[in-house]
Amino acid sequence: MNRPLRLLPLLAPLLLLAGCDGAGVQSVLDPAGPQADRIDIVWRLMLWVCGAFYLMVLGFLAVAVLRHRRRRRAEGEPPEPHPGREGGLRAALAGWVGLIALGLLTLIAASYVVDRRLAHASGKQGLNVQVTAHQWWWEVEYLDEDPSKRFKTANELRLPAGVPVRIELRSSDVIHSFWVPNLHGKLDLIPGRANEIHLIPERTGRFRGQCAEFCGLQHAHMAFDVTVEERGAFEAWRAHQVTTAAEPATELARKGREHFETSHCAMCHAIRGTKAAGSVAPDLTHLAGRATIAAGALPNTRGNLAAWIADPQGIKPGSRMPFIGLEPDELDALTAYLETLR
Amino acid sequence: MSVAAAHPLSHGGPEEPRRDGPDLPEAETHARLERTWGTAATFWGWLTTVDHKLVGRRYIVTGFAFFLLAGLMGLAMRLQLATPESGLISPDRYNQIFSMHGTTMMFLFAVPIGEAVAVYLIPLMVGTRNIAFPRLNAFSYWVYLSGGVMIHVAFVMDVGPETGWFSYVPLAGPEYSPGKRTDFWAQMITFTEVSALAVAVEIIATVFKMRAPGMSLNRMPLFVWAMLVTSFMVVFAMPAVMLASSFLISDRLVSTHFFNPAEGGDALLWQHLFWFFGHPEVYIIFIPALGMVSAITETFCRRPVFGYAAMVLALVTIGFLGFGLWVHHMFATGLPRLGHSFFTAASMLIAIPSGIQIFCWIATMFGGRPRFDTPLLFVAGFIVVFVLGGLTGVMLASVPLDLQLHDSYFVVAHLHYVLIGGAVFPLFGAFYFWFPKITGRMLDERLGRWNFWLLAVGFNVAFFPMHWLGLIGMPRRVYTYPEGLGWEVWNQVSTAGALMVAAGVALFLLNVALSLRAGRPAGPDPWGAPSLEWATASPPPSYNFAHIPVVASRTPLWDAPGGLPVMSGLKVDERELLLTTLHDARPDLREPSPEPSIWPLVAALAVTVLFVGSIFSAWAVVWGSVPVAAALVLWFWPKGGHRGNEVEQ
């Protein structure tokens, strides 16, 4: 959180009170890559230029008000319908317009140059990811020329530091918007259109993205986790993601898998390596490796997982995950199995 | 008021109808005019009146009532957002509340209230007896009321809109918004379109053809200029949203596929059409307020506004530029980048005319002798708040920065600084300024100051932290948010500010109630103001002026301290108006003005049946048009008799 300190002159009172722990993982002001960084430069330029203009206006207003402070006007004082030429004020107005024009030119130029630079990132080869938005979760597919290296995950995006990423953005239903403020600005996912966002994550760390276009009932609970890690760690993760789900080791987990394959779960969800091959809900092959569940609604703990399966409509009302009505032992087995999906 | 010797409109022959002038004693003139123009104090009179002041007052009260309702919804949202993962309001209800808040504020308060104030003031300011097309005016009010009541009844019955005031498709389309909720929204748009367009036409006609003799275009008060520009913007902007909402309701009702990409439609078409209206709408809301600010500044600084010509040109420029910015609402949709740059430049350009106006108001204070009564306090508050909102607007016009800030709480802060700072602060100033004219009683000055400071401080406490919330990642239109992202404190502060704003508004209501009971009588011109509405009694008589005033400058009341010169010769036993030429306002024609009529109300009810019926069945458009046609035929049934007359020179 050191970057916001540069805003101290204007935002000091805010910062003094801000509780900062946990903050910054979804922040415009804490860039972790060149795209967000360049936008941050525009922001700072804007802040100073606009701040200067604001101070000029306030200053002029203060002078205009305080100038007459000594003589408080009596009620009913006769008006002055025809003031003189006021050449000084006219000149000042002309100067003011010139100053505004100059300020605007600076800002338009800066904005244009940065916009061009952002477009440059699209020329570079690197990682290809396709993100498809659904009401209210994110389907993430890592593309590869070799089909055996492709895989799907949900509500998580892992990226290698320093590698250019091309993310193809699609929507399966309504308009959503992909926004990871620490990496880049947002871009909409529009049904019937394909958008592309290009970014280069540089600083490793955990960040958070969230849908930024109102998309219905659970727009508030449509987040995803972003992890930027060293290339080696990323490749290891990627290699593991391609694999199918591990064979459950315990009797309870086996019961859970059987239940998953034979009940409602498999109609929507897929777990590669099992009979479950539904495609309208998140792929759960490596569910246990994700930090959160239900598109960022809850931390991924066994308790939360059980609570979510038992009562999805209580946790995320309107969610497409239906209430199933499981017996306690079925729920226990199911959670035990899902816990094994590392 | 002295009567000029000139008497150009009358022959004075015995067979001629009675006209105002030296031949007719003053008391007799007033009595006859009151008989001709007055509204009977009966329920029937109340339903049939076409007096612009009664209709305007109704418009203002109704618009303000919608402001209070939408404000309460805003407060409900703030209470929900005060704590993370709050269960106070369910997501479904919250989405309806935020949709209704935006819809009501934009369509039922902000646009109509500017037009409402104009309906009341413009005929007085230009010195005529009634607004042009007064029956259309009454009709527009009833249509507006029906639309507003309909959407609120729907909301109470849990079929309020749920997809935001912008209703983006496909979320608002038949597949993702089943039921009737969005249909009610789309029809509410139709209601407000009809009424806004009607008022715009009336104002343009009134301003162009009914100005007092001598009030050439370059002598019009700035509020009149502002309303003229606003009305033209309404005429050009409303058809776009009319098209959009008709497409939407056709998609929903009769399965057209304008917005369905699977059938060759396009989801972005909606956004283009909506924002081609939606961005000018911001200026439709804000330009009337600029006129109010000019009127207040001028009066309380005891001098004309500095740079009249620059002010007028700035208004007109904003009116044109306002139509070239809509894509800055769509930078994140992935449209071609080169086009974006044009919209960046156009959006930033607005800062020039706005900057000119801000300069001129402050220069007026600088060069005048300002006295900070409540109305001028609101003007000062307007400058401080609005300029900040304008500057964040410049930030949002930059494509790269907008990609970060778009649809975040930063935009929520920006739009409230612009709309509350730019329109609501001036409106409160205008209430304090013109309330004595409308009611004949002064509002209390001490309560007014408390009112101002509570609103000003409360507003900034509520909305300034939202800039910060947006920068640290909080998106808009979320019914709740998780803990641990640093958003809790600022949401709490914001809620506290919202409560202060509510207290300020409550104080205003108290002030109004006290004044109506026992306010100090105002007299015709309590502030020593320069424009014509202050030349008549407070509240003004039904006929506005006994004799039509003659104007020789921009500040007529200041230049004729002994009383305005007037023109006489209009009939006193029939409703008659003076029409003047467009540019120089030379007397041109005498024109009859309509009598009260029940048909505007009947026609509005018939239109309501058609619009509401069509939510449930497309056939309502067919059978519903029969009563509408019948009402219109009876409304326009020729009665024979009067025609306009040339003025003999």
Boltz contact constraints between the chains, C-beta under 6 A:
constraints:
  - contact:
      token1: [A, 14]
      token2: [B, 468]
      max_distance: 6.0
  - contact:
      token1: [A, 19]
      token2: [B, 489]
      max_distance: 6.0
  - contact:
      token1: [A, 20]
      token2: [B, 486]
      max_distance: 6.0
  - contact:
      token1: [A, 22]
      token2: [B, 484]
      max_distance: 6.0
  - contact:
      token1: [A, 22]
      token2: [B, 485]
      max_distance: 6.0
  - contact:
      token1: [A, 23]
      token2: [B, 472]
      max_distance: 6.0
  - contact:
      token1: [A, 23]
      token2: [B, 485]
      max_distance: 6.0
  - contact:
      token1: [A, 23]
      token2: [B, 486]
      max_distance: 6.0
  - contact:
      token1: [A, 26]
      token2: [B, 473]
      max_distance: 6.0
  - contact:
      token1: [A, 26]
      token2: [B, 485]
      max_distance: 6.0
  - contact:
      token1: [A, 27]
      token2: [B, 472]
      max_distance: 6.0
  - contact:
      token1: [A, 27]
      token2: [B, 473]
      max_distance: 6.0
  - contact:
      token1: [A, 28]
      token2: [B, 404]
      max_distance: 6.0
  - contact:
      token1: [A, 28]
      token2: [B, 471]
      max_distance: 6.0
  - contact:
      token1: [A, 29]
      token2: [B, 471]
      max_distance: 6.0
  - contact:
      token1: [A, 39]
      token2: [B, 400]
      max_distance: 6.0
  - contact:
      token1: [A, 39]
      token2: [B, 401]
      max_distance: 6.0
  - contact:
      token1: [A, 39]
      token2: [B, 404]
      max_distance: 6.0
  - contact:
      token1: [A, 42]
      token2: [B, 398]
      max_distance: 6.0
  - contact:
      token1: [A, 42]
      token2: [B, 400]
      max_distance: 6.0
  - contact:
      token1: [A, 42]
      token2: [B, 401]
      max_distance: 6.0
  - contact:
      token1: [A, 43]
      token2: [B, 401]
      max_distance: 6.0
  - contact:
      token1: [A, 46]
      token2: [B, 395]
      max_distance: 6.0
  - contact:
      token1: [A, 50]
      token2: [B, 391]
      max_distance: 6.0
  - contact:
      token1: [A, 54]
      token2: [B, 391]
      max_distance: 6.0
  - contact:
      token1: [A, 57]
      token2: [B, 387]
      max_distance: 6.0
  - contact:
      token1: [A, 60]
      token2: [B, 362]
      max_distance: 6.0
  - contact:
      token1: [A, 61]
      token2: [B, 362]
      max_distance: 6.0
  - contact:
      token1: [A, 61]
      token2: [B, 383]
      max_distance: 6.0
  - contact:
      token1: [A, 64]
      token2: [B, 362]
      max_distance: 6.0
  - contact:
      token1: [A, 64]
      token2: [B, 365]
      max_distance: 6.0
  - contact:
      token1: [A, 64]
      token2: [B, 366]
      max_distance: 6.0
  - contact:
      token1: [A, 68]
      token2: [B, 369]
      max_distance: 6.0
  - contact:
      token1: [A, 68]
      token2: [B, 370]
      max_distance: 6.0
  - contact:
      token1: [A, 73]
      token2: [B, 369]
      max_distance: 6.0
  - contact:
      token1: [A, 73]
      token2: [B, 371]
      max_distance: 6.0
  - contact:
      token1: [A, 79]
      token2: [B, 302]
      max_distance: 6.0
  - contact:
      token1: [A, 79]
      token2: [B, 558]
      max_distance: 6.0
  - contact:
      token1: [A, 80]
      token2: [B, 302]
      max_distance: 6.0
  - contact:
      token1: [A, 80]
      token2: [B, 303]
      max_distance: 6.0
  - contact:
      token1: [A, 81]
      token2: [B, 555]
      max_distance: 6.0
  - contact:
      token1: [A, 81]
      token2: [B, 558]
      max_distance: 6.0
  - contact:
      token1: [A, 81]
      token2: [B, 559]
      max_distance: 6.0
  - contact:
      token1: [A, 83]
      token2: [B, 303]
      max_distance: 6.0
  - contact:
      token1: [A, 89]
      token2: [B, 363]
      max_distance: 6.0
  - contact:
      token1: [A, 93]
      token2: [B, 359]
      max_distance: 6.0
  - contact:
      token1: [A, 96]
      token2: [B, 359]
      max_distance: 6.0
  - contact:
      token1: [A, 100]
      token2: [B, 351]
      max_distance: 6.0
  - contact:
      token1: [A, 100]
      token2: [B, 352]
      max_distance: 6.0
  - contact:
      token1: [A, 100]
      token2: [B, 355]
      max_distance: 6.0
  - contact:
      token1: [A, 104]
      token2: [B, 348]
      max_distance: 6.0
  - contact:
      token1: [A, 108]
      token2: [B, 345]
      max_distance: 6.0
  - contact:
      token1: [A, 108]
      token2: [B, 348]
      max_distance: 6.0
  - contact:
      token1: [A, 111]
      token2: [B, 344]
      max_distance: 6.0
  - contact:
      token1: [A, 111]
      token2: [B, 398]
      max_distance: 6.0
  - contact:
      token1: [A, 112]
      token2: [B, 341]
      max_distance: 6.0
  - contact:
      token1: [A, 114]
      token2: [B, 400]
      max_distance: 6.0
  - contact:
      token1: [A, 115]
      token2: [B, 399]
      max_distance: 6.0
  - contact:
      token1: [A, 115]
      token2: [B, 400]
      max_distance: 6.0
  - contact:
      token1: [A, 118]
      token2: [B, 400]
      max_distance: 6.0
  - contact:
      token1: [A, 174]
      token2: [B, 170]
      max_distance: 6.0
  - contact:
      token1: [A, 174]
      token2: [B, 171]
      max_distance: 6.0
  - contact:
      token1: [A, 174]
      token2: [B, 176]
      max_distance: 6.0
  - contact:
      token1: [A, 175]
      token2: [B, 168]
      max_distance: 6.0
  - contact:
      token1: [A, 181]
      token2: [B, 473]
      max_distance: 6.0
  - contact:
      token1: [A, 185]
      token2: [B, 403]
      max_distance: 6.0
  - contact:
      token1: [A, 185]
      token2: [B, 404]
      max_distance: 6.0
  - contact:
      token1: [A, 186]
      token2: [B, 332]
      max_distance: 6.0
  - contact:
      token1: [A, 186]
      token2: [B, 403]
      max_distance: 6.0
  - contact:
      token1: [A, 187]
      token2: [B, 332]
      max_distance: 6.0
  - contact:
      token1: [A, 187]
      token2: [B, 334]
      max_distance: 6.0
  - contact:
      token1: [A, 188]
      token2: [B, 332]
      max_distance: 6.0
  - contact:
      token1: [A, 188]
      token2: [B, 333]
      max_distance: 6.0
  - contact:
      token1: [A, 190]
      token2: [B, 267]
      max_distance: 6.0
  - contact:
      token1: [A, 191]
      token2: [B, 261]
      max_distance: 6.0
  - contact:
      token1: [A, 191]
      token2: [B, 267]
      max_distance: 6.0
  - contact:
      token1: [A, 192]
      token2: [B, 261]
      max_distance: 6.0
  - contact:
      token1: [A, 195]
      token2: [B, 334]
      max_distance: 6.0
  - contact:
      token1: [A, 210]
      token2: [B, 475]
      max_distance: 6.0
  - contact:
      token1: [A, 212]
      token2: [B, 407]
      max_distance: 6.0
  - contact:
      token1: [A, 212]
      token2: [B, 475]
      max_distance: 6.0
  - contact:
      token1: [A, 213]
      token2: [B, 407]
      max_distance: 6.0
  - contact:
      token1: [A, 214]
      token2: [B, 164]
      max_distance: 6.0
  - contact:
      token1: [A, 214]
      token2: [B, 477]
      max_distance: 6.0
  - contact:
      token1: [A, 216]
      token2: [B, 171]
      max_distance: 6.0
  - contact:
      token1: [A, 217]
      token2: [B, 91]
      max_distance: 6.0
  - contact:
      token1: [A, 220]
      token2: [B, 478]
      max_distance: 6.0
  - contact:
      token1: [A, 220]
      token2: [B, 479]
      max_distance: 6.0
  - contact:
      token1: [A, 220]
      token2: [B, 480]
      max_distance: 6.0
  - contact:
      token1: [A, 317]
      token2: [B, 91]
      max_distance: 6.0
